[in-house]
Amino acid sequence: MRIIGGRLKGIRFNAPESLPVRPTTDMAKEALFNILYNTYDFDNCNVLDLFCGTGNISFEFASRGIKHVTAVDKHSGCIYWVKSVIEKHQLNEIEVQKADVFKFLEQKHGPYQIIFADPPYDLTNIPKIPELVIKNNLLADNGMLIVEHPSLLKLKDMPGFTETRRYGNSSFSFFEPVKGETTSASDQL
């Protein structure tokens, strides 16, 4: 894994092989950051990195001058690794939280301009992520949620969906805030 832009550009990180992760590819990451960098002023953005794993996305944001990143993962090894890189490279804009992502989303943090979620592809409740983000109003008015998921999974019927971009076996689905949306469809039954 390497940083592709900003002050840490070119630095390679060799995360322990024992971590249960599948880092975002450089090609997909570069495409994502081209979109985000042309949409947001990173100096004023609060970011939430869900299922942060190796910290790949959090480090990229920090390298590019983001205001603040909250990185969340429940795996102790991932948290330890991310904290060690933060310390080594003085990435003080990253705050790490060891937590179950779904419980974290229920606690109503935010708002965030950018929320990035890269859950394990075998997770059956990936569609719950946009539902919880929208239901709990975690996006700022101009905010964006990006969910990385297997290309076979379709999220176009979820609230706030705007588009999907495919990069091989992985896709990014983009969501925006839904005005007046405070309950999920299941809450209305």
C-alpha positions in Angstrom: 0.0 0.0 0.0 1.3 3.4 -0.8 0.2 7.1 -0.5 -0.6 8.5 -3.9 -0.9 12.2 -3.2 0.0 15.0 -0.8 2.8 15.5 1.7 3.4 11.7 2.2 3.2 10.9 -1.6 5.2 7.8 -2.5 5.5 6.4 1.1 4.8 2.7 1.2 3.3 1.0 4.2 3.7 -2.7 4.8 0.9 -3.7 7.1 1.1 -7.0 8.9 -0.1 -9.9 6.7 -2.1 -11.1 9.7 -4.7 -8.3 9.5 -8.1 -9.3 8.1 -8.1 -6.7 5.3 -8.5 -6.1 1.6 -7.1 -2.6 1.0 -8.6 -0.4 -1.7 -6.5 -0.7 -4.9 -4.3 2.2 -5.9 -6.3 2.6 -9.2 -9.7 2.9 -7.3 -8.2 5.1 -4.6 -6.7 7.5 -7.2 -10.1 7.8 -9.0 -11.9 8.3 -5.7 -9.5 11.1 -4.5 -9.8 12.8 -7.9 -13.5 13.0 -7.4 -13.3 14.2 -3.7 -10.4 16.6 -4.3 -12.4 18.4 -7.0 -15.5 18.5 -4.8 -14.3 19.5 -1.3 -11.9 21.9 0.4 -10.0 19.3 2.5 -8.8 22.1 4.9 -12.4 22.3 6.2 -13.6 18.7 6.0 -14.4 16.2 8.7 -14.1 12.6 7.5 -15.4 9.4 8.9 -13.5 6.3 7.7 -15.5 3.2 8.5 -13.9 -0.3 8.6 -10.6 1.6 8.3 -8.5 -1.6 8.3 -4.9 -0.7 7.5 -5.7 3.0 7.6 -5.0 3.3 3.8 -7.8 5.8 3.2 -7.3 7.7 6.5 -3.6 8.1 5.7 -4.4 9.4 2.2 -6.8 12.0 3.6 -4.2 13.1 6.2 -1.5 13.3 3.5 -3.7 15.7 1.5 -4.3 18.1 4.4 -7.8 17.0 5.6 -9.0 18.9 8.7 -9.9 15.7 10.8 -10.5 12.0 10.2 -12.2 9.6 12.6 -11.1 6.1 11.7 -13.2 3.3 13.1 -12.5 -0.5 13.2 -13.3 -3.3 15.6 -10.2 -5.4 15.0 -7.5 -4.8 17.7 -4.6 -5.5 15.3 -5.9 -2.9 12.8 -6.3 -0.3 15.5 -2.7 -1.0 16.8 -1.3 -0.8 13.3 -3.1 2.5 12.4 -2.0 4.1 15.7 1.6 3.1 15.1 1.6 4.8 11.7 -0.1 7.9 13.1 2.6 8.1 15.7 5.5 7.5 13.3 4.4 10.1 10.8 2.7 12.5 13.3 -0.7 12.3 11.6 -2.4 14.1 14.4 -5.5 14.8 12.3 -6.5 11.2 12.6 -8.5 10.0 15.6 -8.8 6.2 15.9 -11.8 4.5 17.6 -12.1 0.8 18.3 -15.8 0.1 17.8 -18.3 -2.0 15.9 -19.2 0.2 13.0 -23.0 -0.4 13.2 -23.1 0.5 16.9 -20.9 3.6 16.2 -23.4 4.8 13.5 -26.3 4.5 16.0 -24.6 6.8 18.4 -25.2 9.9 16.2 -21.8 11.5 15.7 -21.2 14.1 13.1 -21.9 15.8 10.8 -19.2 14.7 8.3 -18.5 16.1 4.9 -17.2 12.7 3.7 -18.0 9.3 5.1 -16.1 6.4 3.5 -17.0 2.8 4.3 -15.0 -0.2 3.1 -16.7 -3.2 4.8 -15.7 -6.8 4.4 -17.2 -8.0 1.1 -18.7 -11.0 2.8 -20.7 -8.8 5.2 -24.4 -9.5 4.6 -25.7 -6.2 6.0 -23.7 -3.7 3.8 -27.0 -2.0 2.8 -27.5 -1.1 6.4 -24.6 1.4 6.2 -26.3 4.0 4.0 -29.6 3.4 5.8 -28.0 4.3 9.2 -26.0 7.2 7.9 -29.1 8.8 6.4 -31.4 7.9 9.3 -29.0 9.4 11.9 -28.3 12.5 9.8 -24.5 11.9 9.9 -23.8 13.8 6.6 -23.3 17.6 6.5 -25.7 19.4 4.0 -23.1 19.1 1.2 -21.8 15.7 2.5 -21.1 12.5 0.6 -21.1 8.8 1.7 -19.1 6.5 -0.4 -19.5 2.7 0.2 -16.9 0.4 -1.4 -18.5 -3.0 -2.2 -18.4 -6.0 -4.5 -19.6 -5.0 -8.0 -22.3 -7.7 -7.9 -24.0 -5.9 -5.0 -26.4 -3.2 -6.1 -27.2 -0.4 -3.7 -29.2 1.9 -6.1 -32.5 1.5 -4.1 -31.0 2.8 -0.9 -32.0 6.3 0.3 -29.7 9.1 -1.0 -28.1 7.0 -3.7 -26.7 9.1 -6.6 -24.4 6.8 -8.6 -22.1 3.8 -8.7 -18.6 3.7 -10.3 -17.1 0.3 -11.0 -13.4 -0.6 -10.8 -13.2 -4.2 -11.7 -14.6 -6.4 -8.9 -15.0 -3.4 -6.7 -17.5 -0.5 -6.9 -18.0 2.7 -5.1 -21.6 3.7 -4.5 -22.2 7.4 -3.7 -24.9 8.8 -1.5 -26.0 12.3 -0.5 -28.1 13.6 2.5 -31.8 13.1 2.1 -33.7 16.2 3.4 -36.2 15.3 6.1 -35.1 11.7 6.2 -34.9 10.7 9.9 -36.4 7.2 9.8 -35.8 4.1 7.8 -38.4 2.2 5.9 -38.3 -0.6 8.5 -39.1 2.0 11.3 -42.3 3.0 9.5 -43.9 -0.4 9.7 
